[in-house]
Amino acid sequence: MSGVEILPDLFFFQRGYLNGNHFVYRNEEPILIDTAYKADFEITERIIARVGVDLGRVRLIVNTHCHCDHVGGNRTIQERSGCDIAMHKIGKHFIDTRDDWATWWRYYVQEADFFTCTQAFEDGDSISVGPHEFQVIYTPGHSADGIVLYHREAKILLSSDTLWEHDMAALTMRVEGSRAVFSLLESLERLRGLDVRMIYPGHGAPFTGLDAAVRKAVRRLEGYLEDGTRIGDDQLKKIIVYTLMMKRGANEETFFDYLMTTPWFVETIDLYFRKEYRTKYDHIMKGFLRKGIVKREHGRVFTTVTP
């Protein structure tokens, strides 16, 4: 996997679903934007090394939010380099207070480490990534501390998990609150007026057509408001796949029992599907197997989604 140079010495790396996409500014004191998932750190390090960046020299990490797939390399890189780490002030509060619930880590049983957040952003601030100036736009909904980064001159938007082209990041009402859908609608509305040539999302390939992507996301959110079970169905499907990625597959006979020990699975079924734990699980897994999203092999189940 090679980086795509989107601005002079600023490289975009597309990963998968377990690991968020990230960016590397290459110079004597490198700057990183997001650092993927902890368990795949060795892969992340090899990828970044291909553009000539030594993680021991990193000066600054900028995080678009505090979820595990975006901050996974923070602690190790900070221990090596002594770098600063910056994020929205709400995310900094979560990290400072060691709140592993608000970060989703404990709720979804994710692997992540706390680190020292040294800088806090607010809406409208500017970030210097070398000579490249990005505007911070606060976009809660998916995460309480979510931001996107906008380069006005180059018409580039680093949209993180606020906006994808063909899908939408999971909404976790239990953590983010019952206002999350409305917050994300407001965040998307803020993006409509931007003059954007290219969007680099938190997951998936770069894309054009900001207005079309926003309209698609808004329609989906409006559907959520009409029928709340759509939120629960989407959450269950996304996190079951994510869990299979984190665990590198699971024993088919015991995977349901494992899910029943997690906070998120039981609560989501309770909230949206009247405690029909096994029925909903079987329905989702049957659909995954039929579509090839999940495969069986020697008594284990694996997802085919790129991590």
N, C-alpha and C positions, 0 to 999 in steps of 0.2 A: 504494500500500500504506500503510494507516494503522495506527498502533499501537493496541493494546487496553490500556486502563488496568486492570491487575489489582489494584493497590493504589493509594492516593492518590499520584499523580505517578510511579508506576512502570509503564512501558509495555512490553508484549510485542510483538515484531515477528516474524511468521512469514515465513520466506524459503523456500528450496527445498532442494535436495539438495547443490548446490555450496556454497551459503552457509548456515551454521548459523543457527538462530533466535537472536535476541538481545534484550536488555532495556535500557531507558534510564530512569534516575531523573532527573527534571527538577527542577532548582532552580538557584541561582546557581553551584553547583559540582557539575555533573552527575556521575553514576556510571553506568558501562556494565558490563553483563555479557555478555561475548563480543562480537566485532567482525566476524564473517563472513569472507569470502574476499578476499584482496588485490586480485585483478583486478577485482572489482566494488566497489571502495571508493567510487567516485563515486556509485554507486547507494545504497550504505549511508549516505553522508553526506546525500544528498537525503532519504532516508527519515527519518533522525533529525531533520533540520531541520524536518520537518512538525510535530513536537511542541514546537518552539521551543527546541531545544538546539543551542548553538554548540560544536562539537568543540574549539575553542580554549580553552574554559573547563573542560574535563573535569578532575576531580580524581582519579578512580580508575577503573581498569578491573579487573574481576574476571574471570578466565578459568576455565571449568569443566574444561578440559584444553588441551594445547598443540598440538592438531592444526590444520592450516592453515585449515580452515573456521570456526574459532572464534577465531583470533588474527590474522586477516588485516589488520585495521586498526590493530593495536597500535602499530607503529612510527611510522606517520604521525601518529596522534593524539598519541602521546607527544612527538614532535618539535614539534608545534604547541602543546601545552598544558603540557608538563613533568609530566604526571600520573604518579601511582604506578600500578604494575601488580602485581596479586596473584594467586597461584595456589598449588596444592598444592606442598609442599616438593620433591617429586620432579620435578614440572614445572619448578620454579625451577632445580633442578640441571641439567636438560637445557638450559634457556635460558642459564644462567650459563656452562656449559661448551661452548656452541655445538654441541650434539649434534643434528645434523640427521637422524641415523638413528633415534634413539629418539623423535623427534617425528614420524616417518613421512615427513618432507618429501623426503629424498633417496631413500628406498625407493620411494615412489610418484611421484617426479619432479614434485613440487608446487611452486607458487610461494608463497614465504613469506619473511619477513624476521625476523631476530633483533631483540630489543629489550632494555630493561633491566627485569628483574623485581625489584621493590623490597620485596615482602612475600611471606611464605610462610605457608600455612595447614596445619594438621594436622587430623586427624579430631576432631570434637567442638568445634572452634572456632566462634565466632560472628562473623558479618559484619554490619556496620551499613550498610544501603543507605538513607541518610537515616534516617528514624525506624523503618524496617522491619528487624527483626532476623531473620537467617537462620542456621540451624545448618548447618555444614559436615559432610557425611557422605562419607567416603572410599569410592569405589566402583570399584576397579580391575577390569580384565577387557578392556574395549575399549581402554582406555589405562591406562598405569601410573600416571598422575597424576590419573585421573578423580575428580571430585567431583560430588555433587548438593547442592542448597541447599533447605532445608526451613524454611518459615515455620509454626511450630507454631500460633500463634493463628489465622491465616487459613486453615490447613490447605491450604497451597499447596506443591507440590513442583516445583522446577525440575530436571527429571530429566536434562537434557543428553542424552548419547548412551548413558547407562546403561539407559534404558527408553523405548521408543517404544510406540505403541499397536498397530500392525499389522505391524511389521517389526522388524529388529534391525540395529544398526550392525555393520560388518564386524569380524571378528576376524582379527588378523594375527599368527599364531603365530611367524613368523620374527623379528618384532621383540618381541612381548610375551611370548614363551616358551610352552612346552608346558603351562604351568599356567593359561593365560588363560581357558579354559572354566570351570575350577573356581573361579578368582577371580571371574568374573562371576556364577556361581551363588551364591557367598557374598555378593556385593554385592547381588544381588536379594533374598536372604533377609533382609538388613538392612532392606530397604524394606518388607517385608511388614507389620511391626508399626506402621507410621506411620499416624496418623489424617489422611487426605488427602481433600480435597474436589475439587481440580483439579490436574491434572498439565500442566506446560508443557515439552514435550520439546525436544531439540536440533534435531530435524527433524520436520516434520509439525505437524498441528493440535493444540491443547490437547484433553485428553480426561479423562474420569472413569473410575472403575473400576480402581483400583490393583491389587487382588488379581487380577482377571481378566487384566490386562496382564502381571503378573508370572508367573502360571501359564502363559500362552501362551509367554512368553520361556523359562521353565524347560523346557517341553516341547521347544522347539526346541533348546536346548542339550543336553538329554538325547539327542536325535536325533543331534546332532553327535558325542557320545561313542560312540554305537552305530556310526556310520558317518562316519569322518573326511573322506571325500570330499565330504560335504555342506558342510563348512567351506570347502574349496577351491572348490567350485562357486559358493557364495554370494560368496566373496571375488572371484573372477574376474568374475562378473556385475556386482557393485557397482563395482569399480574400472574396468572397461571403460567403463561408463556415466559414471563420474566423470571419466575421462580424456577422453572425448568432450566433456564439459562444459568442462573446463579448456582444451582445444584449440579450442573453438568449432567442433567437427566435424573430420573428417579425410578425406584422400584414401583412397578405398576400396581402391585397389590397393596402397597402401603402409602402411596402418594396421597390418596384422599384422607387417610388417617392423619398424615402429616399436616395437610392443609387445615384440618379441624383443630389443630393446636395453635394456629396463628390467629392473631387478633383480626386481621383484615378479612379473611375468608368468612369466618363465622358472622362477623358484624355486617358484612355486605349482604349475605344471604338473609340475615334477620331483617335488615332494613328494607330490602326490595323484594324478597321472594319467600316470605312467610316460613322461614326455617326449613325449606325444602333442600337441605344440604346435598344429600346424595343424588336426588333427582336432577338438580341443576348441574352438579359436577358431571354426571354421566352424559347429560345433554351436550354440554360444552365439549367434553373430550371426544364424544362421538363425532361431532362436527369437525373438530380439529383433525381427527384421524381420516375422515372422509376427504377433507381438503388437502391433506398432506402437510398441515402445519405441525402436527405431532406424528411421530412414527414409533412403532414398537420394535424392540430388538432384544432377544434373550431375556424376556421378563422385565425389561426396563422401557420407559418412555422418554423420548427426546424431542425437542423442538427443532425444526429445520430453519427457523428464523435466524438470520445472521446476528451473532452477538456483537 
